[in-house]
Amino acid sequence: MTQVELNSVCVDGAFRNCGSSGGKRLTFCPGGHFLPVRTATALAARCCPERDVTAEGFRLIWYHSTRKAELDAAARARKIDRALQRLGQLRRKLTSPRTRYRQTDKVQKAVEDTLRECDAEGWIQVEILPHEEETYRQAKPGRPSTDTRYVRQVKTRLELRYEIDIARVSEAGTSDGLFPLVSNVTDLSPRELLFAYKRQPTIEKRFSQLKTDFAVAPVYLKEVRRIQALLCVYFFALLIEALLERELRLAMGREEIGWLPMYPEGRPCRWPTARRLINLFENVQRHVLTQGKRPPQLMVTELSLLQRKLLKLFTLPAANYGR
């Protein structure tokens, strides 16, 4: 079993309050809060034992993703390449006759800053070597001759040598693709927890509509109960949109419809959204014409073939739409 030492995890007051009130919570433990696993056995195990828990007593599950491993390796390669380019620029500055880097401490600080900014500390070995450069100049001004005396001048210059630490890079690669999840749920398997976590982007995308489509902010209300009531209305609107999308996509599956021409120029749409659906019916108008004592006359915009098809998928009669 691979021992993983945890200093702290992403567990805040909201996490604890949710667990104490009977709620279920699943969150990602950020990389800055745990020590990377550096053994090959962790990669073979794919997931740490279920008895691993955090310092707060929550369940801790480790996963390995092949796609994340590729991304981690590519990100590390980019960081190393960027650091090598920056070190090359620094080395060219050291060889300049008017360089301002003549003290070892100043060069060392520049190297440390470069590696820290490129996030490549520990992967590149850097050595600062001093060497002497000799120059000779005439002791006195004038045209040189056979009797001219020359004065030897010695200047200390600094040379920068660096190379990639293959061993440290290989050691860092053993933790590629690993990530932990923290949860207070004990009745789900690691696989079920992972699938539940993968639904997070879908949920967050739904709530992002509060800021985009609905423009819920700013809220010009002061009383808390009114703010809560307004947000409740927005929540119901989100719920209705989610149900519209669900019913439409389920109907497409039942009718074996792969796509609908809902995009401009009739381009195919495989995953229709509520916003796209509402936009398609924006041109539908309903007018009631009254003339004296005559009975009112109802006029509704003629529906297109696509609109009729959508209403059919919702099992709504097109003849009664708008009436």
N, C-alpha and C positions, 0 to 999 in steps of 0.2 A: 504494500500500500504506500502511495506517495504522500508524504506529510506536507501539508500546505499551511504555512503560518499566516494568519490573518491579523492585521493590526486593527482594522475597523472595516465595516462594510457600509453599503449605501442603505442604511436603515435609519429613518428619521422618526420624529414623533408621529407623523401621519401614518407611517407603517405600523407602529405599535398600537395606535388608537384603533386603526382598522381591524387589527387582529384581536384586540381586546373586546371589540363590539361584535365579534362573530363574523366579520367580513373576511374575504379571501383576497390576498394580494401577492403579486409576482413582480419582481423588479430585477434589473440588471445591476450587477456589482461592477462599478467602473474600474478600469485597469489601474488607476492610480491608488487604489485602496487594497491591493493584494499583491503578494509576491508571485512572479511568474513561475510556473512549473517548468523545471529544466531537466526532466528525466524522460527517457524514451518510454518508460512504463506508463506514464500518464497518457501518452498518445495511444498506446495499445488499449488501455482501459476505456478510453473515450469519455468516461464519466466516473467521477469519484464516488465512493460508497455513499449510500443514502444516510448513513449515520453521521456524516460530516455536517456539522452545524456551525453557525456563527457564534461570536462571543455573546450575542443577545439571545441565543437559543433558537434562532430560525433555521430552517432547512436550507442547506447549501448544496447545489448540484452543479457539477462541472460538465461541460460539453466540448466536443471537438467538431469543427466545421471545416471541410476540405476547401470550400470556397473562401472562407475567412483566412485559412492558412495561405492560400495564394495571394490574397490581398495584403496580408501581413508581410510576406516575403517581398512583394513588390514595393510596399511602402518603405521597408527597411533599405532596399536597394536604392530607392530614390533619395533617401536621407543621406546615405553614404556617398552617392554620386554628387549630391549638392555640397556636402562637406569637402570632398576632394577638390571640387572646383574652387571653393572659397579658400582652401589651403594653398592651392596653386597660385591664386591671386596674391595671397600674402607672401609666398616665396618670391614672386617676381618683385614685390615691393622691397624685400630685403636685399635683392641684388641691385637695386637702383642706386646710383651714386649719391642721390639726395634723399636717401631713405631716412625716415624719422624713427625707425625701429632699430636702435643701437643698444638698448638695454635688454638683458635677458628677461627680466621681470615683465617688461612691456610686451615682448613677443609672446611670453607664456600666457599673459592675460588675453592677448588677441586670439591665441589658439583656443583657449578655454571658452571664450565668448563665441567663437565660430562653431565649435563642436556643440555647445549648448543651444545655440540658435537653430542649428540644423538637426538637433535631437539625435546626434550620432556619438554621444559620449560612450567610451568603452569599446567602440568598434574600430577605431583608428588609432594606431600607435604613432605618436609624434615625438621627434627628437630634435632638440635645438643644439646645434653644434657651433661653437665659436672657432673662427680661424683668422689668421693674421694675413693681411695684405701689405706687401712692401712697395713703397714708392720712393723714388729718388728725385731730389730737386737741387738746383744750384744753391750753394751757400751764399753767393753774392749775385746781384743782377749783372747782366752783360752777356756778350757773345761768348759761347762756350769755346774752350780751347783744350789743349792737352794738359794744361795746368789747372783747369777748373776743378774746384772741389765740390763734391756732392754730399748732401746730407740725407741719410737714410731715415725714412718715416714709416712707422708701422701703425696700421689701423686695424682694430679688431672688428670683424664683420661676423654676422650671425647667419648660419645656414639652417634651413628647415628641411628635415627629412621625415617622411611619413609613409606608412603602409597600412593596409587593412589587416586587422587582427582576425585571421581566419578562424582560430579556435573560439574566440568570443562570439563571432557572428554565427558559427555553427551551434554554439551553446544557446544563443538567443533564438535560433530557429526551432529548437525543441518545443517551445511554447506557442508556436504559430498555430492559430486556429482555435485555441482554447479560450473559453469565456464562461463565467459563472452566473448562475441565477439564484436569487434568494427568494424564498417563499415561506409563507406560514401554512401552506396547504400540504397535508400529509396523506390524503387519500387519492392522489393522482400519481401516476408513474412519471419518471423523467421524460419519457417520450410525449406523454399528454401535456406535461407542463411546457415543453418546448413548442408544441403546436399552439398552445394557448398564448405563449409569448409572441409567436409569429403573427398573431392577429392584431398586435398592438398598432402597426401602421394604419390598418383599416379603421380602427377606432379613432385614432388621432386625426386621420383625414376627415372623418365625419365631424369632429368637433372643430376642425380648422374652418369649416364652413361658417361657424359663428362669426369669424373675423372677416371672411371674404364675401360670401353670398349674402349673409344676413347683416354684416357690419354692425355687430352688437355694441361695439364701443365707438364713441363714448356714450355713457349712460347718464342722462341729465336727471337723475333722481337722488334724493337724499335719504329717505326712509328705507330701512333695510327690508321691510315687508314688501314695499313696492318694487324694489330691485329684485327680490326673490320671485315675485309674481311675474315680472317681465322675463326673467330668465326661464321661468317655468313655461311661458308661452313659446319661447324660442326652442326649448327642449321638445315640446310637442311638435313643433314644426320640423325639427330634425327627425323625430320619430316617424312622422308622416312621410318624409322624403325617403327614409330608409325602407319603410314598408312598400312604397311605390316601386323602388328599385328591386326589392326582393320579389314582389309579385310579377313584375315584368320579366325579370330574368328567369324565374321559375316557369312562366308561361312560354318563354322562348325555348326552354329545355323540353317542355312537354310537346310543343309543336315541332321540335327538331329544327328550329330556326337558328342558324349560326350567327347571323348579323342582320342589322336593320339599317337602311340608308338615312341615318339621323344626322350625319355631319353635313356641312355645306357641300354643295355640288353632288349630293347623293352618295358621298363616300361611306363605306361600311363602318358600322359601330357595333362591336362585339359585346361591350359591357356598357349599356346605356345607363346614364345617370338621371336623377330626378331633375336636375337643372336643365339638361338637354331636353327632357320630356316636356317640361313646362314651357321652354322656349318654342317648341314646335306648335304649341296651342295658343301662343300669344296673339296670333292674328285672328283668332276666332272672336267675333263680335256678336252681341245680342242687343237688338233694338225692339222697342215696343212703340208702335205708331197708333195714336188715338186721334180720331176725327169726329168731333161732336158726339152724337149719340150712337155712332157706329161702334160695333164691337172692336176692341183693340186688335191690332194686327202684329203678330210676332215675326221678326225677321232674324235669322241666324245665318252666319257665314257658311257657305258651302264647304264641307270638309273634304280634304284631299284624300287620296288613296292611302297614304302613309298614316294619316290621322285616323282613318277608319280601321286600318289594320291594328293600330295600337289600342283603340277602344275595344276591338274584338278580343285582343289578348287579355284585356282587363274584364272581359265578359260584360261589357257595357254596350247596350244597343245604340248604334250611331244615330238612329232616327230620333231618339229622345234626348240627344246631347244638346244642352243649352235651352231646353224647353221646359 
